């Protein structure tokens, strides 16, 4: 009992120490954010400090050179934080086969990225010059050699700082208004009340995501498609039993709507008490809507006769996790068990909030943007990158690949636009 009490005290002390360390780190971030004074005049303003925003900022700053101001506005107190959750914390930053069929609006992505070999070469060149080493795993997935997402975040921040990028952290942009030779950006400091500040920017890269994009786009009269979670877990009926929560199996799934097969996927299925998860389900979630049916084949590599033989011999636990096998065998009918193994049906009811979605489907309609520069046709000097656009892709490093490449394209074009605006201002004066 004494040893148990001592161990409990040590654990409590360790937890208290971690809480204090997190609080201290947060306090330091707030202090550093408050210390930065946002310039009144900015050459290129980057709205959003995620993957696309960081690439845009680096590209713009390196193109403009010294004495030019590239400022990243980020609501959070840390830039690149969203990168840390990618690839299960390992950051699957690209794929060896960047086929355009993996993306929504594949023709648009191809027009921006030219061809898949150039697409990949540009990304690898960018990261090679940033100092990254990587390795390729199953299905062409590429990871940093460290297998840690913070390696990507760290090297991007280091390169950005070297290029002279400035970070306005803890600042939420509330509006962007075009005016002669640039834009007026209104923002609030998240750590200092609701007072609104305004600055001028020669050009702007919109690289936000989610509702922020929609709100800014509406103010700019840009059309958006409705937003919904993507690459996420699905809730369904019937729910898998609690005894199977966390069980994994290699399976095949067909997504049906009105009896017609919309999409099929093979891969790892993760059974959860609230529904279904795993990479296979994530990919199907981009298409699945409430009311659609998922037919799961738990043994796609075996024929019905082979499964029936295993059921009759009571050896199904040699084919599947014993608990999954027991769940299939609740019926006394061999035929019913075989049917369940090959066609386990679930009706989709929605997406689960218990697993953080990896992407947001929807955004600014691609028809309003130039494929050469990602500039909005009707708003000169405004460039749109990453998840702000209505572009998403399946798992495997494709979404980050689009973020990197679109950030590079938008950042370079924004730098050129800012340079032209600066010259125009000189002439006006």
N, C-alpha and C positions, 0 to 999 in steps of 0.2 A: 504494500500500500504506500509505503514511504517513497519507494522508487517511482511509483506511478505519479505521486504528487509532485515530486521533484521534476519529472519529465514534463508534467503539465505546466509547471511554473516556467520552465525554460522555454517551452513552446509559446506561452503567452508573452514572455519578455521579447522573444524573437519577432512575434507578430506586432507588438507595440513599437519595436525598433523600425520595422519596415514601414509602418504607418507614418512614423515621424520622419523617416527619410523621404517618403513620397510627399509629405506636406512641405518639407524643406525645399525639395526640388521644385514643387509648384510655386512656392513663394519666390524662389530665385527667378523662375521663368517670368512671373508677373513683374518683378523688379526690372529685369532686362527689357521686357516689352515696353514698360513705362519710360525707360531711359531713351528709347528711340523716338526721335522727332521726325514725323513724316514730312518730307520736303513739299513745299508749295507747288513746285513745278517738277514734273516727272517726264522722262523721255518715253519709257515703256512701263505701263502698270500691268502687272500680272495679277489677276483676280483668282485666287486659289493656289495653295501651296502643296498640292498633291503631286503625283507622278508627272502629269502633263504640264502643270504649272512650273515645276522645277526645271524640266527640260526646256520649256519656253524661256524661262528667265536666264538660264545659262547660255542658251543659243543667242538670245538677244544681246546680253551683256558682252559676250565675246565678239559679236559682230560690230557693236557700237564702239567698243574700246573704252579707254580711260575718259574721265570727266563727263560721262553720261550716266544718267540715273535710271536704273532698272529696279523697280520696287515690287516685291511680292506682298500682296494683302492676304492675310490668312486669319480666319476667325479663331482658330485654335492657337494655343501658346507654343506650338511646335510645328515646324514645317516638315512635310514628308511622313507624318505620323501614319497615314492610311497605308503606306507601303509596308509597314511592319506586320500587317495582318494578312498579307498576300502569301499564297502558296503554303498555308499552314505555318506561317512564320519563317519559311525558308526562302520566299520570294522567287517563284517561277517567273523570271523576268522576261522571257521570250520563248519562242519555239523554233526548232530547226526547220520546220515546214510551215511557213506563214501563208497557207493557202487562203485565198479570199473567200471561199465558200464558208469558212468558219465564222464570218462576220455578217451582221445584219447590213443591208445596203452594200453588198460586195462590190458592185460597180463603182460606187463612190469611193470606197476604201482603195480600190485598185487605181483609180484615177489620181488619188492623192499620193499613193505609195509607189506608183509605176508598175513594178513587177515584184513577185515575192522574193526573188533573190536580192534585188536592190533594197527592198524593205528590210530584210534581215541584215544585210551588209551595213546599212546605215546605222541600225541599232547597235550592232556589235562594234562598229568603229567608234561610236560615241562612248560606249562603256569601256572599250579598250583604252581610249585616250583618257578616261577617268581613272584608270588603274585597276579595273576589275578583272579578275580571273574567274572562269566558270567551268562547269561540267555539264554534259548532256546525259539525261536519264531516259526512262521509258517514254515512248511516244514523242520523242524529240524535245521534251521539256528541259529547259536550260535554267540552271540555278547558279548563284555565286558559289565559288569553291568552298566558302565557309559554311554554306547551307544556312545562312542567317540573313534575314531581311534587313537587319540594321546595318549590314555592310553596304547595301545599296543606298540606304538613306544617308549614311555617314559620308560616303564618297561624293554623292550628289551635293550635299550641303557644303562640303569642303571645296568642290569645284566652283560652286556658285559664289562662295565668299571670295575665292581667289579671283573670280571674274569681276568682282565689285558689286554683286547683287546685294540689295538691302532688303531686310525683312520687316514688314509692318505686321507683327504678330499681335493677336488679340484684337484685331480690327475687322469688323464686319461691314462690308460694302453694302449700302442700302439702295444706291441708285447710280446710274451712269448716264450722263446727258451729253449728247454730241453738241459741239459748238464749233465756231470757226477755228481751224487749225488744232483740233483736239477734242478733249472731253473734260467735263467737270465730274469728278468722282466724290460722292458723299459717303462717309463712313462713320461708324460709332466705335468707341473704344470699349470693349467688353468688360474691362476692369475698372472703368471710371464713369459709370452712369450712362445716360442716354443722349448726351450732348452730341450733335452732329457736326462733323468737320468736313471741309471741302478743299480739294486740291485739283490742280490741272494736270492732265496727262496728254502727251502728243499722240500716243496710240495705246490701245488696250488689248490684252489677251484675256478672254473669258475662259477660265479653266476650272470653274466651280462644278459642283455636282448637285443632284437632287433638287429640292425646292428652291434653293438659292438661285439656281440657274433659271427656273421658271419665273420667279419674281422679277429678276433683272431683265429677262427676255421680254416679258409682258410690257415693262416700262419702255423698252426699245422697239416695241411693235414687231417683235420677231415671233413667228409661229412656233409653237412647241407641240410635241406629242405627249400624251398623258404618261405620267411616271408610275412605275411599279417595280417591286423588288425583282431581281434576277440572280441566277446562280445561287439558289437558296433551297432550303428544305421545304417540303410540301406537307401540309396537313391533309388527312384523308379519312374516309370511312370505308370499311371498319378500321379502327386503330389497331396496330399490332399489339399483342398482349404485353404487359409490363415485363414479363419474363424474358422477352426477346430484346428489350431495350439495350442498344449498344452492340447487338450482334451484326457481323458483317458477312457478306457472301458475294461471290462473283456471279452476276446474273445478267439477264437480258430483259429489256422493258420495251413495251410498245405503248405509245400514247394515242388514245382513240377519242375522237369527237364525232358524235352522232353515228357511231359504228365504223367510222373511217379512220385508218391509221394515218396520223399526222407525222409522227417522228418515231424513230427507234434508236435505242442506245444500248450498248453493252459495257459492263464495267462493274465497279464495286457498289453494292447496295448496302446502306446502313439503315437498319431497322431502329426506329425510335418509338417511344410510347405514344407520341403525338402524331406520328406519321412516318414519312420516308425521307432519307437524306443520302449523302454520298455523291461522288462526282457524277455518276450516271444521272441521278435525280436532278442535280444542279443544272446539267445541260438541258434536261427536259423542261425544267422550270421556266426557261426562256419562252416556251410555247404554251405550257399548260395553263388552263383557266379552270375556275370552279365548275364542276359538272363533268369535266373530262374524265376518262377512265384510264387507269394504268394497269396493264396486264403484265405481270411479272413472271418470267420463266426462271425458276431457281436452279434448274439443271439443264441449260440449253445444249450442253455437249452430249446429253444422253437421250436415247429414244424412249418412247413410252414403254416399250417392251423391257428395256434395261431397268427403268425405274420400277416397273411392276415386279420384276424378278427380285429386286432389292427389298421391296415392301414385303413380298411373300416370304423372303428369307430373314426378315427382321434385321436387315443390315443397312438401313437408310442412314444410320448415324455414321456410317463409313463414307457417305457421300456428302453429308451436310453436318453442320454443327449439331450436336446431339439434341439441344433444346429446340432448334428449328425443325429437326427431324421429328421430334415428339409432337410438335405443334401440327405438323402435316398429317401425322398418323392418328389423330383423334377419332377419325371415322373408321368404322370396321370394314368399310368397302375399299378394296384395292384400287378400283377404278376411280373413286372419289379422291383418294390420296394422290394418285398419279396426276389427275386433272388439276389438283391444287398445286402440285409441284411445278407443273408446266404453265398454268394459267391462274395465278393468284391475282384476283381483281380488287382494285382499290379505286374509289371515286374521289377525285381531288376536291377539297373544300376550300383551299386557300394556301397561303404561305405561312411559315412558322416564324414567330418573333423570337424563338428560342435559339435560332442559329442566325448570326449576322449575315445578311445578303452580301455577296461579293461585288455586285454591280447594281446600278440603277438603270432599268430599261426605260427608254424615252429620252426626251430632251429637245433641243433646237433642231428643227427639220433641216435635213441636209440640202434640200433644194434651194435654200437661201444663202448658200456659202460657196465660194469659189474653190474648186478642187486644186488650183495652182497655189493658192496662198492661205486658204481657209478664212479669207476676209468676207464679212457679210456684204452681199451685193449692194444693199441700200444704205449701208453705214460705213463709209470709208474710214479706215483706221481702226476698225473693230474686228478682231480675229478670234476665232472660236476653236478650242482644242479639247481633246480628251472626252470625258464623260458628259461634258456640257452639250455635246452633239448627240443626236439620236443614233449612236453607234454602240453596239455591244457584241460580244462574241462568247463562244463556249469556253470552258475551262481549258487550261493548257498553256497559259502565258500570252494568249491573244489579246486580252483586254489591256494588259500593261504594254504590249507591243504597240497598240494603237495610241496609248497615252504618250509613250516616248516619241514616236514618229510624228504625230500630230502636233505635239509640243514643239518639236524642232522646226517644223514647217511654219507654224504660226509665229514662233519666236523670231525666226529670221525675217519673215515678212513684216512683222511689227517693227523690227529694228530699222528696216529700209523705209517704212512709212514714217517713223519718228524722225529719221534724218531729213526727209523731205519737208516735214512740217517745221522743223527747226530752221531750215533755209528760208521757208516762206515767212516765218516770224521775223527773221532778220530783215527781209525785204520790206515787210510792212512797217518796221520801225525805222 
